[in-house]
Amino acid sequence: MRVIKALLALPLVVLLVQPAVAAKITPSHVYQVVDDVVAELVLLAGVNFSDVKIPSVPAIKGKKPRHVIQKGLEILRQVQTLKMINGLKVSDVVPAPVREITPADVKNSVTQVLLQIRELKPIFGVTQKPAPAQLKKAKAQAMSIIGLLRSGF
């Protein structure tokens, strides 16, 4: 009987813990993933003998988490086009949710971009792995969109 009660209480515990985990993700965590995305794109551009200058982007004020997700979706669409051209399986690009966007939503979206970019590496013969980005404290959400704009994608 105790086991059944414990199993019935498990979904409630998961629901209570999930918001606490999401609350711990900050714009600094999002920026860390954005840095990883830029590093992966620099590797791909280098193999293509492209000029790998990362453009400077002026400070942007007033950007919201939704703007970062939208830029990430733009990059994701371009990655899907590259996958299609090179005969890889193409994934659907899921639009941003219609609700209040949290840093956890943004981080999940940018992480999807990172994973999709990493799928391109084998077809271009890229075997290197960039050093993982370090967590930088006190980053604002606008810094994440600046990072995605720096990708040049």
N, C-alpha and C positions, 0 to 999 in steps of 0.2 A: 504494500500500500504506500509506503514512504517513497518507493522508487517511482510509482505512478504520479504522486504529488510533485516530486522533483521534476519529472519530465514535463508535467503540465505547467510548471512555473518557469521552465527554461525559455520559452518564447518571450515572456515578460522580462526576464533578465536581459535577453538580447536586445529588446527594444529600449530598455533603460540604459544599457551600456553604449549602444551605437551612437546616440547624440553626444555622449561624453567624448568618444573617440573623434568624432567629426569636429567637435569644438576645439580640439587640440591642434588641428591643422590651421596654419596661419599663412598669410601672403608670403612669408619667408620660405615656407615649404614649397609653395607653388613656384616661386622664383628659382629654387634649387632645381626643380624638374625642368623649368624653362632653360636654365644653363646647360643641362644635359642635352636637351633638344638642339640647342645651338651648336654644342660640341659635336654631336653626331652629324649635323648638316655640314659642318666644316670638314669633317672627314670625307663625306661623300663628294663634296665640291673639290677637295684636293685630289681625289682619285680621277676626277673628270678633267683635271688640269685647269680648273677654273680659278680665277683670281679669288682668293679667299679673304678678301678684306671685309671685315665686319663693319657695316656702315654705322656711323654714329646717329643716334636718334635724339632729337630734342626732348626735353622734359614734357610730359603730357599730364595735365591736371584734369581731375574730374572723371577719370575712367573708372568703370565699375567692373566687378567680376564678370558680368555678362560680356563685356567687350573682350576680355581675355579669351573666354570660351569661343566667341565669334571668330577671332583671329586664329585660334587653334583649329577651328572647323575649316577655315580657308586653307590652312596648311595641309590639313588632313585630306581635303578634296584634291589638292595638287599631288599628294603622295599616292592617293588612289589612282590618279591618272597615270603616274609613273609605273605603278604596279600593273595596270591594265596593258600599257604599252610593252612591258617586259614579260607579259604572260603569267603574272602571278595572280593569285586569287584576290579579287577586289571585295572589300568589306563595305557595308552600308555606312554612310556618314549620318549619325543620329543627331538631330537638331538639339539645340539647348533646351532644357526643360523650361516650361512656362510657370515659373514660381520664383520666389526669392532665391538667389544663387548664393551658395556658401563657398568659402575657400576650399572645402572638401570637394565640391562639385567641380571647381576649376582645376584642382589638382588631378582629379580622376580624368578629366577631359584632356589635359596636357600630357598625362601619363599615356593615354591612348595614342596621342600623336607620337610620342617617343617610341612606343612599341611598334607602331606602323613604320616609322622611319628605320628602325633596326631591322625590319623584315626586308628592306631594300638592300642592305649591305652585302649579302652574298651574291646578288646578281651583278654588282659592281666590283666584286672581288675585294671588298673591304674586310680585312680581318682584325684590324686594330680596334681597340676599345679605348675611348677617351677616359681620362681620369674622372671619377665621379665628382660632381659638383659639391662644393661644401655649402652647408647651411649658413646663410648670412642673416644676421639678426636685423630686425626692424625694417624689413622691406615693405613698401606699400604696394597695393594691387596694381597701381599704374606702372610700377617697375616691371611687372611681369609682361604687360603688353609691350613695353619698350623692348624687353628681351626678345619677344617673338618677332617684333618688327626688325630687330637687328639680324634675325636669321636670314633676311633677304629673300625669303620664300614668298 
